[in-house]
């Protein structure tokens, strides 16, 4: 299959560019159609799913477009009007809990599927399944607490608010955490009473399709969750611009987020956008290096750095700079790299185009900065034709350098020294992103001050959990996005406020 891609989203795939030529060399592979209501819809062409560990196709996914999106939106609207919006919060919560049980029952097989599709280590995929189930449990338990308020008014006026669902929600999700992000956006939307059309990334659609099947088996009405795979410039664009979609959620790059926002603006539709980051660690001299080091390493090497919340910039006090860099270099060199099924410390990148993108950034870093370790591709028979790169550490990185400012979406950590906390804040704020940050200090007064100064959606002090727990609200400042996901705030995000005022004294 040949493609022409003038622009490519590092998370969700192509921005523009036609797709030419049918798949002709994968006829014996299993085929996974779209799920619309309770029907499997195939279309006429297929997209090969590649195993990132060896570059070989292992399945075909339906290539859907505007026609299939129309069918899915119609199915969602029908179910919303006839069934789901009239279902009580208690009943919706019970279905969410049933979906969680189905996910947990298939934990092992879902994790195998996620590793095969994305390349991540199997232990990380198992966590992804657990977190996906937890989303449905959390919103299944909390949705009954989503309610309006009575309002102060004149003595003969009864005024109150209602929280109501939007209707049909469109969800465009990335390839890096397909099952997790699908659950993160779909679970609160369904719990709040909406019906959903989910467009997974063409590079990793299989776990989302299985989620749709499990949701039906758990008792979700047909049409409440429709899963329509396809390319971003076909199915994704059709969903973003659909006139009968009432709310849009998108996770991906800033460039494509702008296109989604423009499409939504034409229909006056609210959006929730999570658009990536360039998150800094700030390490002050009073904190124990040995405690911080493994969490800093993990934050940039989890799923080979393909994580919007990856701690990709290390701002370290000059007095402990050399000690921390030495420890990081040793840790990077000792990481086990290999196919995800063997459960290494770090697996491959998602695709050949993503590896090329990361290698281009590494090459630029070689020109601008000091390469401590990594910077290329690992060599050996176990890597074969897989999309592997080395964990890479750069020092002497300044705000003028490309690798300091741009989201690389790979295992590349850039180290910059600072002298004072104020300087650390200036360095942290130099990029246009504002998703997360880590602060490492025993001085809680300093930590509190820094947390207040940083324009980011999440701040972790003496810990670092990429995107935080299910209960922790997650959203970006500045060009990292709009709106809030996760936590109870997501239920508000997927519902709207209606005010009712009743004059009680009528003559």
C-alpha positions, 0 to 999 in steps of 0.5 A: 500500500503506498501513501503520499503524506505531505503532513503527518501527525506523530500521534494519530497519523496522516493529516492530509494526503490521499491513499492509493492502491488496495492491499494485495499481499495480505489476503490470508490475514484475519480481518477486523471490520468496524462495529456500528450498532451491533453490525460488523461493517467491512467497507471495500478496502483494508489497512494492514496492522503491523507488528512494530517488533518485526515490521510484518502485518498480522491483521487487516482493519477495515478502512472506513470513511465518510459513509461509515461515519454517517452510519455510526453517527446515525446509530449513535443518535438513534440509541441516544434518543430512544434509549440511553438518554432515558436510562437512569444514572444508576443503570448506566453505572451498572453497565459501566461496571459490567464493561469493567468486569469484561475487560478484567476477564480478558486481561491477558488476551487484551494485553497480548493484543495491545503489545502486538499492535503497539510494540510496548512491553507486555507488563505495560500492556497489562497495566493498560488493561487494568487502567481501562477497567478502572476508568469504567469502574470509577465513572460507574461509581461516581456518575450518580453524584453528577447532579445540579444545584438549587440556586438562590432567587426570589422567595416565589422563584424555584431555580435549579440546574440540571446536568444533561448529556450532550448527545452524540460524542465523537472520539478521535484517539491515538495509537500510543495508548489505544485501550487506555485512551479509549476508556479514558474518553468513552467511559465518562461520556457513556456514564454521563448519558452520551452515545459515542463514535470512536475513531481509533488510529489506523496504526493500532485499532484492534483493542478499541474494536474489541472494547466495542464488542465487550461493551455490547456483551456487557449490556450496552445498547447497540449504537451507544458505542460505535468503533470506526477505524480508518485514516485520519484524513478520511474517517477522522476528518469526517467525524470531526466535521460531522454536523450531527456530532454534539461534542468532540474529544481528540488526543494527538498533535497540536497541528491536527488539534487545530484542524479538529477545532476548526471543524468543530467551530463550523458546527459550534461544537465544544471540544476536549483537546489533549495535544501533547507536551514537553514536560520538565523535571526540576531537580533541586540539590536537596533531593536524593538522586538515587530516589529520583533517578529510576522515576526520571528514567521510566518517565522517558522510556515507558512505551519508548517515550511515546507518551504525551506526558513523558518527562522529556526535559531534565532541568537539574541544579548545577551542583548535582548535574554531573552526578545525575547525568552519570547515573542516567547514562549508566541506567540508559545503557543497562536498559533491555531493548527488545520485542514487547512480548519478551517484556523488555524495559523498552520496546520498539516505536510504533512504525517506520515513519515514527522511527524516522521522525525520532532519528531525525531529531536525534541527528539534530541533537547531535549537531546542537548538543552533547550526546552522552549515550544512544542516538541511533538504532540498536544492532543485533539479530533480535531487532531484525526489521523492528522499529527500535531506537536507543534510549538517548541522553543529551546534555548542554541543551539550551532553549535555542535548540530544537530538541529542547522545544519540540515534542520528539515522542521517543526515548530522548531526554534533554538535560539543562542545568540551572542555578536558582529556582527562578531560572528553573521556572524560566526554562520550564516555561520556555516551550509553548506546551503546558501538560505536566511537570515534576519537582524534586525537593525536600523543601515543601515551601519551595515545591509549593511555590514552584507548583504555583509558578508553572503553567501546566495542568499537572504537577508531581512533587517527589513522584512522577506518574505520566498523566496521573491516576484515574482519579486525577483531573488531566488537562493541558495549559497553553498549546497542550490542549483545552478541557479536562479529562480524568477524575470527576471533572470529566463527567462535567466535561461530558455534560452541560448545564441547564438552568430551570426557573419556576415562578411558584406564585402564579395568579 
